[in-house]
Amino acid sequence: MFEPFSDLQLREMEDARKNLKRLERRDSWLWWSAITVMLLLMLAVVAVSLPGLLRESDQIFQLNISLAIHALVGLVLLFNVYAVYQQWLIRRLRGQTAQHLELLSSLKIRAEEFHRLATRDPLTGLSNRRLGEERLTGEVSRSERYGHPLSVLMLDLNRFKAINDQYGHAAGDATLQAFANRLNKVIRTSDLAVRLGGDEFLIILPECPAERIPSLLARLGSLDVEYQGKKIAVTSAAGWAGYENGEAPEQLLERADKALYATKREQQGRASAPALLRDS
């Protein structure tokens, strides 16, 4: 399955954030160190020069005091040069780290967008066929390994072509979007609603025995779509199948698809709520 952002890239982002925080702490420490050292040097200059003020007649002592003061001033200047260099270096490293972090964040956003485009149906926002097939393969493996029940439900809108012909394709798009929204409201968070294409939908129901599907379809019911002041009645045909041990995902879908088209044959010419046919 396509990963929106790799673990390595996520670790790089976290490392960049940690490096940025370390540089900020180092910057703060350097400032306080500079202030502390300058205060100590100033105290040292005062401490060394104060006796000289009291012993002005001693020229040798005055000379020593002068040399000591010049040495301390030189140390202050050297430390200031070092501090300025360190500040420049830290700012440079912090700028580079921030740029790296910004680049990684931008790549993460793009990767998530590519993942969304690759796995989502652009019209309804449901998962697309590719993601549905990948999820079904994983759920079949999990069901076979642990013995959990697994069901798939296939849905097909009734008279969808007539809706497009009578109201236009924009109305058909609105109908698909409204139906997708209804699906998302009636399924569980662990379920996955998929648009297979056109007006065909698939719902993957992990840990759900087939016997529970009629109650889900009862919640789904029929739907009235408002479009340009008109109400479009929307109903659907349904067919489903429960996973049987050792069955391939394609076989499970094939059985549900056969059940769906058997239902559609029974519904021809009727516009009432969908008839339900359970896979045998």
C-alpha positions in Angstrom: 0.0 0.0 0.0 1.3 3.5 -0.8 2.7 5.2 2.2 2.1 9.0 2.3 5.4 9.6 4.1 8.1 7.1 5.0 9.3 6.4 8.5 12.8 7.6 7.5 11.4 11.0 6.4 9.4 11.3 9.6 12.5 10.6 11.6 14.4 13.2 9.6 11.7 15.8 10.4 11.9 14.9 14.1 15.7 15.1 14.1 15.5 18.5 12.4 13.2 19.8 15.0 15.4 18.5 17.8 18.5 20.1 16.2 16.7 23.4 15.9 15.8 23.3 19.6 19.4 22.4 20.5 20.7 25.4 18.5 18.2 27.7 20.2 19.3 26.5 23.6 22.9 26.8 22.6 22.3 30.4 21.4 20.6 31.3 24.7 23.5 29.7 26.6 26.1 31.6 24.6 24.4 35.0 25.3 24.2 34.4 29.0 27.8 33.1 29.0 29.0 36.2 27.2 27.2 38.5 29.7 28.6 36.5 32.7 32.2 36.5 31.4 32.1 40.2 30.6 30.8 41.0 34.1 33.5 38.8 35.7 36.2 40.5 33.6 34.9 43.9 34.5 35.0 42.9 38.2 38.5 41.6 37.7 39.6 44.9 36.1 38.1 46.9 39.0 39.6 44.6 41.5 43.1 44.8 40.0 43.0 48.6 39.4 41.6 49.6 42.8 44.8 49.0 44.8 46.6 51.2 42.2 44.4 54.1 42.9 45.4 53.9 46.6 49.2 53.5 45.8 49.8 56.1 43.1 53.5 56.5 44.2 54.5 53.0 43.3 55.4 53.2 39.6 56.3 49.5 39.2 53.0 48.5 40.7 51.3 51.0 38.4 53.0 49.5 35.4 52.0 46.0 36.4 48.4 47.2 36.9 48.4 48.8 33.5 49.7 45.5 31.9 47.1 43.5 33.8 44.3 45.8 32.7 45.5 45.7 29.1 45.6 41.9 29.3 42.1 41.7 30.7 40.8 44.1 28.0 42.5 41.9 25.4 40.7 38.9 26.9 37.4 40.7 26.7 38.0 41.6 23.1 39.0 38.0 22.2 36.0 36.6 24.0 33.7 39.1 22.1 35.2 38.1 18.8 34.7 34.4 19.7 31.1 35.1 20.8 30.3 37.0 17.6 31.7 34.1 15.6 29.7 31.6 17.5 26.5 33.7 17.1 27.1 33.9 13.3 27.7 30.1 13.2 24.6 29.3 15.2 22.4 31.6 13.1 23.7 30.0 10.0 23.1 26.4 11.3 19.7 27.4 12.6 18.8 28.9 9.2 19.9 25.7 7.4 18.0 23.5 9.8 14.9 25.6 9.5 15.1 25.4 5.7 15.6 21.7 5.9 12.6 21.4 8.2 10.5 23.5 5.9 11.4 21.4 2.9 10.5 18.2 4.8 7.2 19.7 5.8 6.5 20.7 2.3 7.3 17.2 1.0 5.1 15.7 3.7 2.2 17.9 2.6 2.7 16.9 -1.0 3.1 13.2 -0.2 -0.2 13.3 1.7 -1.9 15.1 -1.2 -0.6 12.5 -3.7 -1.7 9.7 -1.3 -5.2 11.3 -1.2 -5.4 11.6 -5.0 -4.1 8.0 -5.4 -6.6 6.4 -3.0 -9.7 8.6 -3.0 -12.5 9.0 -5.5 -12.4 12.7 -6.5 -16.2 13.1 -6.9 -17.5 11.3 -3.7 -14.5 11.4 -1.4 -14.9 7.7 -0.8 -12.0 5.2 -1.2 -11.3 4.2 -4.8 -11.1 0.8 -6.3 -7.4 0.5 -5.7 -7.5 1.2 -2.0 -10.6 -1.1 -1.7 -8.8 -4.0 -3.3 -5.8 -3.5 -1.1 -7.9 -3.3 2.1 -10.0 -6.3 1.1 -6.9 -8.4 0.6 -5.6 -7.5 4.0 -9.0 -8.2 5.6 -9.2 -11.6 3.9 -5.8 -12.5 5.3 -6.7 -11.3 8.8 -10.0 -13.2 8.7 -8.3 -16.4 7.5 -5.7 -16.1 10.2 -7.9 -15.3 13.2 -11.2 -16.6 12.1 -13.0 -13.3 12.3 -16.2 -12.9 10.2 -15.9 -10.7 7.1 -18.6 -9.5 4.7 -18.7 -7.5 1.6 -21.8 -5.5 0.4 -22.2 -4.3 -3.2 -24.6 -1.6 -4.1 -25.9 -0.3 -7.5 -28.1 2.8 -7.9 -31.4 2.1 -9.6 -32.3 4.1 -12.8 -29.1 6.1 -12.6 -28.9 6.5 -16.3 -32.5 7.8 -16.3 -31.4 10.4 -13.7 -28.6 11.6 -16.0 -30.8 11.6 -19.1 -33.7 13.5 -17.4 -31.8 16.0 -15.1 -28.3 16.1 -16.6 -24.9 14.8 -15.5 -24.6 17.5 -12.8 -27.7 16.0 -11.2 -26.1 12.5 -11.5 -22.9 13.8 -9.8 -25.0 15.3 -7.0 -26.9 12.0 -6.6 -23.6 10.1 -6.3 -22.3 12.6 -3.7 -25.5 12.4 -1.6 -25.5 8.6 -1.7 -21.8 8.5 -0.7 -22.6 10.8 2.3 -25.4 8.6 3.4 -23.1 5.5 3.2 -20.6 7.2 5.4 -23.3 7.9 8.0 -24.6 4.4 8.3 -21.3 2.4 8.3 -19.0 1.9 11.3 -15.6 3.6 11.5 -14.0 0.2 11.0 -15.9 -0.3 7.7 -14.7 1.0 4.3 -17.0 2.5 1.7 -15.6 2.3 -1.9 -16.7 3.7 -5.2 -15.9 1.0 -7.7 -16.9 3.2 -10.6 -20.0 4.8 -12.2 -22.9 4.1 -9.8 -21.4 0.9 -8.2 -20.3 0.9 -4.6 -18.6 -1.6 -2.3 -18.6 -1.7 1.5 -16.1 -3.9 3.3 -17.3 -5.0 6.7 -14.6 -6.5 8.9 -15.8 -8.6 11.9 -19.4 -8.4 10.6 -21.4 -11.6 9.8 -23.6 -11.5 6.7 -26.7 -11.8 8.9 -26.2 -8.2 10.1 -26.3 -6.7 6.6 -30.1 -6.3 6.3 -30.1 -4.0 9.4 -27.4 -1.9 7.7 -29.5 -1.7 4.5 -32.6 -0.7 6.6 -30.6 2.2 8.0 -29.5 3.1 4.4 -33.1 3.1 3.1 -34.0 5.3 0.2 -32.8 8.9 -0.4 -34.4 12.1 -1.8 -31.8 14.3 -3.4 -32.6 18.0 -3.7 -31.4 19.4 -7.1 -32.5 22.8 -8.5 -35.7 22.8 -6.5 -36.6 19.2 -7.5 -36.5 16.0 -5.5 -34.8 13.0 -7.1 -35.8 9.7 -5.5 -32.8 7.4 -5.2 -32.9 3.7 -4.4 -30.4 1.0 -4.7 -30.0 -2.7 -5.3 -27.8 -4.7 -3.0 -26.0 -8.0 -3.0 -23.6 -9.4 -0.4 -21.5 -12.4 0.6 -19.7 -13.6 3.7 -16.1 -14.8 3.6 -15.6 -18.5 3.4 -12.3 -19.9 4.7 -9.7 -20.4 1.9 -11.6 -18.1 -0.5 -9.6 -15.5 -2.5 -10.7 -11.9 -2.4 -11.7 -12.1 -6.1 -14.0 -15.0 -5.4 -15.7 -13.2 -2.5 -16.3 -10.2 -4.7 -17.6 -12.4 -7.5 -20.2 -14.0 -5.2 -21.4 -10.6 -4.0 -21.5 -9.3 -7.6 -23.7 -12.2 -8.7 -26.0 -11.6 -5.7 -26.3 -8.0 -6.7 -27.2 -8.7 -10.3 -29.7 -11.3 -9.2 -31.3 -8.6 -7.1 -31.3 -6.1 -10.0 -33.1 -8.6 -12.2 -35.8 -9.0 -9.6 -36.1 -5.2 -9.2 -36.6 -4.4 -12.9 -39.7 -2.3 -13.4 -40.0 -1.5 -9.7 -39.2 1.9 -8.1 -39.8 0.9 -4.5 -37.2 0.3 -1.8 -34.5 -2.2 -2.8 -35.2 -5.8 -2.7 -32.5 -7.8 -0.9 -31.0 -11.0 -2.0 -28.7 -12.8 0.4 -25.9 -14.8 -1.2 -26.3 -18.5 -0.7 
